[in-house]
Amino acid sequence: MKKTIASAAVSLLLACGAADANTLDYLRDFNPREDFNKKNFYIGLQAANGDIDGVGEAGDDVGTLNGTLGFFFKWGISLEARIGLGSDQPASLFQDPVSRYAAGMLRYHYTWNDNIMAYASAGAGIRLHSDDVDADSTAGIAAAFGLNLFGTKRTALNVEYSYMGGGDTASSMGIGFHHYFGKY
């Protein structure tokens, strides 16, 4: 299952990037002085319900809170950083989460009629699992597939499935928002 999800994410990103030949030319000619602009940033916040190996009893749901900071280049390509917290007890989500993660991802999105955006992200991440007895970390591939439904030109309702592999896998399905500081 891990290899299937990873293969699908990488294939989708490569296929979408190859569909627009200008993307590689732009990335090669990217000039930070001219192309770096605060309007290219976006942020997101999401509450999710997931399953994290090693957290809770088998089949128990884990509540997670995820934050995203992204930089939009052009032609649907973004670079984003994600952080998250997870716990099987809502009271401990902020005080003492049992799982924390961080990931770096490359994202491709496609927009229809300026109000619906579908995206796929792939990258790598690390997750720290801790409890009262010990702590361990695992690194692996990270992937996300989502949909943004824009209510305004810059803010969208976000629905997303995310996956992080490694020694212990984590997956979640959540809802939140994305805010773009400029045109996406």
N, C-alpha and C positions, 0 to 999 in steps of 0.2 A: 504493500500500500504506500509506503514512504517513497519508494522509487517511482511509482506511478504518478503520485502528486508532483514530485519534483520534476519528472520528465514533462508532464503536462504544462507546468508553469514555465519552464525554460523554453519549451517548444512554442508556446503562445507568445512569449516575449520576443523570441527570435523571428517568428513569422510576422508579427506586427511591425517589428523594426525593419525587416527586409521589405515590407510592403511599401514603405516610404523611403525612397533612396536618399532624400534630402536629410534624413535624420543623422546618418553617419557623417555626411559632409558638415552638418552643423556642429556636431560634437567635436569633430576634428578642428574646426575653425572657431571654436568657442573662445571668446575674448572676455575674460572676467571684467575688465575695465568698462567695456561697452555693453556686455550682456548681463552683468550682475545687477539686479534691481530688486528692491524690497517688494515690489509688486509680484515677483515670481514665487514668493513663499506661500505656503498654506499650512494650516494647523488642523488637527482633528482630535476629538475626544470620543471615546466609545465605551459603553458598558456591555459586557458580554457574558454569556453563560457557556462554560466549556468543560473539557475533560483534560486533566493533567495527570499523567502517570505519576504515582507516588504521593498524590495529594488526596486525602479523604479515602473513603471506602470505595471499592469497585462499583462503578455505576453512579456514584455521587456526582452532582454538579458542582462546579467551582465557579464562583463569581470573579470576574476579572474587570479591571479598569485599564484601558489602553490610551496612550497619547501618541500623536504623530506630528512630526515637523518635516515638511517637505519643501523641496526646491524644484520648481517646474522649469525645464529648459525650453524646449519648443517641440512641436509636432507630437505631443502626447507623451514625451519622455520626462520622468521625474526621478529625483534621487530623494529618498526619505529615510528618516531615523525614527524608530519606534521604541517606546518603553512601556512596560506594563507591570501590574501587580495582580496577584491572584490569591484567593483564600477560599477555604471551604466553610468559613464562618464569617458572615457579613460584618460582625463587630470587629474582627481583626484585619479587615482589608487594609485600613490605613495604619493601624497601630502596630501590627506585627504580621505582615503578609507571609504566607508560607511559600510563595513562589514570586520571583521577580525575573523580568527578562528585558533584553535590549536586542535590537536587530537593525541592520542596515539593508535597505532594499532598493532595487531599481524597479520603477513602475512604468507601465505603459497604459494609457487610457484612450478611450475613443468616446466622443461626445455626439449625441444626436439632438438636433433642434435646440441646442444651447440649454437644455433642461434635463437631460438624462446622460449620465456618464457611467460607462462600465470600465473596470480596470483589473489588471492582473499585476501582482508584484512578486518578485523573487529576490532572494538574497541569503544572508547568513545571520544567525543570531546565537546568543548565549543565554541560558536560563540558569538561575540559581534557585535551588530547592532547599528550604531549611525547615527544620522543626525543632522541638525542644532538645533532641538528642544530638543530631549532627546536621551538617550542611554539605551539599555537593553541587557541582555545576555540570552542565552538559551543553555542548555546542552542536549546531547542525544547520541544515537548510531551513529557511523560513519562506513561506509563501502566503499570499493573500489574494482573494478574489472578491470584488465588491461592486456595489452599485451606488451611485450618488444621484439623488433626486432633488434638483435645485428648486427652492422656493423663491429665492432671489437670484440675482446674477452672480453673487459671490458665496452664498451659503447654501449648503445642501444637507439633506437627511442622508445618512450613510448606513447601509446594510452590508455586512462583510463576514466572510468565512476566512479564518486564518489558521495556519498550521505551522508548527515548529518541530522539526525532527531532532534527532540526536539519540543519546542513550535512553532518555525518557521523552516521549512525545507529548505535545500539547496541541489541542485544537479547540477552537471556539467559534461561536456564531454570535454576532452582536449587532447593536444598533447605536448610532451616535450622530455626529455631525462633522462636516468638513467646512472650513471657511477659507476662501481664497482671497488674498489681499489684492489681487489684480485679475486679469483675464487668464483663464486656464487654457 
